[in-house]
Amino acid sequence: MFLIGYQFKVLSPIFTIHWGLQARRTRPLWREKQNEKNRKHFETFKRELYARYRRDPLHLLRRVQQAKKT
């Protein structure tokens, strides 16, 4: 929705805080595997959005390319 011009506003800090967040080393192994799988899905999703809208205002695709170079 952001890519097609919608603006978002956070109305309450309740949406920005999650007390259940864990440090990476304290997570169960299954959770880290799930996170890795989700990161791969997100990479595909970003490319699909760019292909559809030809916009990358947050430079998400550029960040991936830079990370691969280092």
LINURUR-V809812 format. One record per residue. N is the residue number from 1. RES is the residue in three letters. SS is DSSP state (H for helix, E for strand, L for the rest). PHI is phi in whole degrees, -180 to 180 (999 if undefined). BURIAL is b if it has 24 or more other C-alpha atoms within 12 Angstrom, else e. Layout:
# LINURUR-V809812
n->N res->RES ss->SS phi->PHI burial->BURIAL
n->N res->RES ss->SS phi->PHI burial->BURIAL
This chain:
# LINURUR-V809812
n->1 res->MET ss->L phi->999 burial->e
n->2 res->PHE ss->H phi->-60 burial->e
n->3 res->LEU ss->H phi->-65 burial->e
n->4 res->ILE ss->H phi->-101 burial->e
n->5 res->GLY ss->L phi->109 burial->e
n->6 res->TYR ss->L phi->-69 burial->e
n->7 res->GLN ss->L phi->-111 burial->e
n->8 res->PHE ss->L phi->-120 burial->e
n->9 res->LYS ss->L phi->-134 burial->e
n->10 res->VAL ss->L phi->-85 burial->e
n->11 res->LEU ss->L phi->-89 burial->e
n->12 res->SER ss->L phi->-150 burial->e
n->13 res->PRO ss->H phi->-68 burial->e
n->14 res->ILE ss->H phi->-60 burial->e
n->15 res->PHE ss->H phi->-84 burial->e
n->16 res->THR ss->L phi->-110 burial->e
n->17 res->ILE ss->L phi->-125 burial->e
n->18 res->HIS ss->L phi->-136 burial->e
n->19 res->TRP ss->L phi->-70 burial->e
n->20 res->GLY ss->L phi->-85 burial->e
n->21 res->LEU ss->L phi->-63 burial->e
n->22 res->GLN ss->L phi->-123 burial->e
n->23 res->ALA ss->L phi->-73 burial->e
n->24 res->ARG ss->H phi->-55 burial->e
n->25 res->ARG ss->H phi->-74 burial->e
n->26 res->THR ss->H phi->-98 burial->e
n->27 res->ARG ss->L phi->-76 burial->e
n->28 res->PRO ss->L phi->-68 burial->e
n->29 res->LEU ss->H phi->-59 burial->e
n->30 res->TRP ss->H phi->-61 burial->e
n->31 res->ARG ss->H phi->-69 burial->e
n->32 res->GLU ss->H phi->-66 burial->e
n->33 res->LYS ss->H phi->-63 burial->e
n->34 res->GLN ss->H phi->-64 burial->e
n->35 res->ASN ss->H phi->-63 burial->e
n->36 res->GLU ss->H phi->-62 burial->e
n->37 res->LYS ss->H phi->-63 burial->e
n->38 res->ASN ss->H phi->-65 burial->e
n->39 res->ARG ss->H phi->-62 burial->e
n->40 res->LYS ss->H phi->-66 burial->e
n->41 res->HIS ss->H phi->-61 burial->e
n->42 res->PHE ss->H phi->-65 burial->e
n->43 res->GLU ss->H phi->-61 burial->e
n->44 res->THR ss->H phi->-63 burial->e
n->45 res->PHE ss->H phi->-60 burial->e
n->46 res->LYS ss->H phi->-62 burial->b
n->47 res->ARG ss->H phi->-65 burial->e
n->48 res->GLU ss->H phi->-65 burial->e
n->49 res->LEU ss->H phi->-62 burial->e
n->50 res->TYR ss->H phi->-65 burial->e
n->51 res->ALA ss->H phi->-61 burial->e
n->52 res->ARG ss->H phi->-78 burial->e
n->53 res->TYR ss->H phi->-107 burial->e
n->54 res->ARG ss->L phi->54 burial->e
n->55 res->ARG ss->L phi->-137 burial->e
n->56 res->ASP ss->L phi->-144 burial->e
n->57 res->PRO ss->L phi->-64 burial->e
n->58 res->LEU ss->L phi->-96 burial->e
n->59 res->HIS ss->L phi->56 burial->e
n->60 res->LEU ss->H phi->-68 burial->e
n->61 res->LEU ss->H phi->-71 burial->b
n->62 res->ARG ss->H phi->-65 burial->e
n->63 res->ARG ss->H phi->-62 burial->e
n->64 res->VAL ss->H phi->-66 burial->e
n->65 res->GLN ss->H phi->-64 burial->e
n->66 res->GLN ss->H phi->-66 burial->e
n->67 res->ALA ss->H phi->-66 burial->e
n->68 res->LYS ss->H phi->-70 burial->e
n->69 res->LYS ss->H phi->-70 burial->e
n->70 res->THR ss->L phi->-91 burial->e
